[in-house]
């Protein structure tokens, strides 16, 4: 059975996507959870150690606070409160921290630093799984034990205003509420006004116990313009005034003889130097945690904030309100909060926290009794029982106090050790799912490698021995062996393994596909290793030997793949691609010099593909020679300039770059000129191959792009005053979308005609260019204004390389495909992306939307992130289609196959490396985000290859 190379590559990628999905399901573990299905109750609390007949030995200590207000400011960085910005823009808060009745901490959030997992951490005390970042856009109701449910069950009245993520997580829990969408990031004013407008009324209202306010404006400013924006200061002043209003109201309503109130100021996560979040850099994980209450002693001056875990707030608030600690909590009590209480009460608080952690440790580890934390807890509990006995006997000597302090320290040590043990056991890997996914992925890679000689031959077809493979005895034996292993694993592992819970039909399909793939792999391998009884397929290349460029492309691809085993190379992967791109440009420059200065060819043959063979050809050839020599050097220069726009990676991401300079309010005029010039250059480079209708749509669309950026305040028109007449730009963005869809429709119409009715290569080429032009217009809209030079630079390099390098030097489809992939990867990082989730620009997903709509928001965000690789891939399709020589017919299939192989190689290798390094120190902060990026990139390339496959076919009707 023969199939086209493009079809074979696409099928392989689809199987690989299934394997990656299965691997991800096993790799990202579920968080550590208690085996108790019911939530904690006051009646379930352990008794106090000591004599069983003590009158109050089983009672939970009373609440410390009457009312609690949680003021959660999204993306509140530590330095926004404790640093210079806090001193200038939050003076009231700083005065309370330095001289008021307050406690100050630096709460460290665990990655992923996105809102929904952080809310789970604050309310349950647990550490959410890393895969929760995927669920952040569509949070479902929380079913596990949490602080909000406990307060509701205890009869406390809860009020909430702010991010509607809380309302999705805790439906029907609040007496009074008003949610604001957290994803419309271009709004940083109304989103906070909708919270503050309720404040006066609710503070006057006495019928509530817990008030939660979640402000989103600061986070939206960060996404729009970064932490150093001129908008940050006014927003911090606004938040300081909100805190002042709440604090003064709580203080004025406190009466003698009642419990004091508590005001908590915190952030769910921080903000990176680019204004995003999601990663593990210090500015993203360090957030301020300030507790304000008359129960705390007044400070004499500014004290250094003590570092704590963000999850420590959940048990502290639970016991402070007289509630049970959530079952899945891994946090420790903030001891300074309880220091003013009697020693017996302090020990009781610590005992409740220790018992809860020990139960969770017992559920999560079969060898819990060997854990240091468990041993320390047993010792502390025994010492606690002895202390209670002495206390009940009326011993009031100094010895009792010293013994009590010793017990307190023992509890603190036990809590620290158990917290560390639970943090190490964030979850259990589903190795069965990981191994099955890895088998599918490795099968795909080996199939692509074995099929490469045929797939890249002149026929661009692969002969698959499906019949002999599927009707052979080994296939049925493999199916039986797989079924037996599946039964063995599932009977021993139970419900821990995802494949064991699959429907039997899905299980049969999975193992049949794996067995068929292995048999097909063995058949291809046997055919490759068999004696050469027939002539080998003719290669599409010019020569059977490797050129210097081939060696560079091969070694660069292999070297990059091997570099993924090191965390530092992953963090700074952009440097690898910059180096490879620079080396590629020098190698191309060498090829150009060799062509024009070392090889003596007849003038008529030089540039024959593009110049007519007539008398002026010599002058044209001379011009082309110098333009060809200039192209690699120009590319080097442009790439170096584009690198300076965005600092990325980890080590030097904090350093100022040209993008920061351009986006500052003082240089808005320079940014406006640069954006306008880039859009003009985009039109010049794209319009020449477009139809008249598409040209008009393109110019109007580019005008709409500039109008949108002017509407939201990024750039200025000459007649526009800075800061005046700003809007959300919804109308302008939708205006651009109309022209994007129009251009795409025009291109799709030509492509459909070329594929169905007319065998016209020129029509297909024009249709592909129209599609490419529509995507360029969409890229211009979703790109940040300081990144528009990246887009225009991308187009300029593509035009120059096409006209003077790829055609003139007669590079084959495989070489051109690898170059496109390298350029696409480099431009991915030119945009400011990295392997940190925090660099994903989610604001692009809400351009032109008035409310959050999941499908377009996700698609626009994905397109914005992978603009570079996508544009280079579509340009590759156009270039391969536009080839008119005799070897061009199968080149589209060659390109599709090379794309699949280039994507499968690092993906398969990285999955093996991640499996081997799954207990590495940086597995969650470095390797896991990269795994998500590799998975998303593979999905993008799969879609691209399906598009290639659709283009790589002959018309069904010949006219």
Secondary structure by P-SEA (a helix, b strand, c coil): ccccaaaaaaaaaaaaaaaaaaaaaaacccccccccccccccccccccccccccccccccccccccbbbbbcccccccccccccccccccaaaaaaaccccbbbbbbbbccccccaaaaaaaacccccccccccccccccccccccaaaaaaaabbbbbbbcccccccccccccccbbbbbccccccccaaaaaaacaaaaaaacccccbbbbbbcaaaaaaacccccccaaaaaaaaaaaaaaaaaaaaaaaccccbbbbbbbbbbccccccccccccccccccbbbbbbbcccbbbbcccccbbbbbcaaaaaaaaaaacccccccccccccccccccccaaaaaaaaaaaaaaaaaaaaaccccccccaaaaaaaaaaaaaaaaaaaaaaccccaaaaaaaaaaaaaaaaaaaaaaaaaaaaccccaaaaaaaaaaaaaaaaaaaaaacccccccccbbbbaaaaaaacaaaaaaaaaaaaaaaaaaaaaccccccccccaaaaaaaaaaaaaaaaaaaaaaaaaaccccccccccccccccccaaaaaaaaaaaaaaaacccaaaaaaaaaaaaaaaaaaaaaaaaaaaaaccccccccccccccccccccaaaaaaaaaaaaaaaaaaaaaaaaaaaaacccccccccccccaaaaaacccaaaaaaaaaaaaaaaaaaaccccccaaaaaaaaaaaaaaaaaaaaaccccccccccccccccaaaaaaaaaaaaaaaaaaaaaaaaaaacccccaaaaaaaaaaaaaaaaaaaaaaccccaaaaaaaaaaaaaaaaacccccccccaaaaaaaaaaaaaaaaaaacccccccccccccccccccccccaaaaaaaaaaaaaaaaaaaaaaaaaaaacccccccaaaaaaaaaaaaaaaaaaaaaaaaaaaacccccccccaaaaaaaaaaaaaaaaaaaaaaaaacccccccc
